[in-house]
Amino acid sequence: MTYDLRRIPGQGSGHKNRLRKVVGNKTTRRVAAVLFVLTDVILILFIVLPFPLGGKWVMVLSGSMTPVMQVGGMVLMTPVDPASIQEGDIISHHPPVYTDVIVAHRVIEVIEGDSPSFRTKGDANEEEDQYITTASNVVGDIRLHISNLGYILDEVSEFGKTPLGMVLLMGVPAVLIVAGEMRNIVSARDPRKKRQKILIDRIKKRTKAFKK
């Protein structure tokens, strides 16, 4: 004797409608979960990761380090001991004249002395920088680069300032989660669901007893 567990009384066209609701409910929760995961990733990248390193994210504005760092990308800049800098490292620094500007170029020579200084050059530039970077002008080194992230964040930031952006980026995920939970509560109180579960449990028990 066998039982078809898929054919339970009361599962006609109404069952198809309920199936659509279940599928829709799962899709809603998945969309909300993806949005929250993306939010968590952004928080980890821009708050959790830089904090213990004492670093900060800055946007690449020139192509002097192409293709290693491309315009519109974001780089994680962290403090560094000038004495630990070696030839080939990419350091961020202030040029001697423009102290309010930060340049990230590769070290092509370390000049030893009481305090080290450095010759630098952009990978895409034909000539080296026309100045020597002293230890006091070193800002940090470059730990991580993510291409085009600066453009994306800039667009998202501008969109998030609009009323529609605030609703979509903050309100929609919360509404989706609440709606999914409400559907679960309503489904749990559906007497037809309870009857079907009881029937399925009975059939399973009889099947086990028959096999014994």
PEGICOR-V576394 format. One record per pair of residues at least 4 apart in sequence whose C-alpha atoms are under 7 Angstrom apart, sorted by the first residue. I is the first residue (numbers start at 1). J is the second residue. Records with the same first field share a line. If there is no record, write none. Layout:
I=J, J
This chain:
5=200
8=196
11=15
12=16
13=17
14=18
15=19
16=20
17=21
18=22
19=23
20=24
21=25
22=26
23=27
24=28
25=29, 180
26=30
27=31
28=32, 176, 180
29=33, 176, 177, 180
30=34
31=35
32=36, 173, 176, 177
33=37
34=38
35=39, 173
36=40
37=41
38=42
39=43
40=44
41=45
42=46
43=47, 48
44=48, 49
45=49
46=50
47=51
50=54, 55, 56
51=55
53=78
54=78, 79
55=76, 77, 78, 79
56=76, 77, 78
57=74, 75, 76, 77
58=74, 75, 76
59=72, 73, 74, 75, 150
60=70, 71, 72, 73, 74
61=71, 72
62=71
63=70, 71
64=122, 123, 124, 125
65=69, 70, 105, 122, 123, 124
66=70, 123, 124
69=73, 145
70=147
72=147, 148, 149, 150, 151
73=145, 146, 147, 148, 149, 150
74=145, 146, 147, 149, 150
75=142, 144, 145, 146
76=142, 143, 144, 145
77=140, 141, 142, 143
78=140, 141, 142, 143
79=139, 140, 141
80=140, 141
82=116, 135
83=116
85=89
86=110
87=107, 108, 109, 110
88=106, 107, 108
89=106, 107
90=104, 105, 106, 107, 141, 142
91=104, 105, 106, 140, 141, 142
92=102, 103, 104, 105, 138, 139, 140, 141
93=102, 103, 104, 137, 138, 139, 140
94=98, 99, 101, 102, 103, 137, 138
95=99, 133
105=120, 121, 122
106=120, 121, 122
107=118, 119, 120, 121
108=119, 120, 121
109=118, 119
110=116, 117, 118, 119
111=116, 117, 118
112=116, 117
115=135
116=134, 135
117=132, 133, 134, 135
118=132, 133, 134
119=132, 133
120=128, 129
121=125, 127, 128, 129
133=137
134=138
148=152
149=153
150=154
151=155
152=156
153=157
154=158
155=159
156=160
157=161
159=165
160=165, 166, 169
161=165, 166
162=166
163=167
164=168
165=169
166=170, 171
167=171, 172
168=172
170=174
171=175
172=176
173=177
174=178
175=179
176=180
177=181
178=182
179=183
180=184
181=185
182=186
183=187
184=188
185=189
186=190
190=194
191=195
192=196
193=197
194=198
195=199
196=200
197=201
198=202
199=203
200=204
201=205
202=206
203=207
204=208
205=209
206=210
207=211
208=212
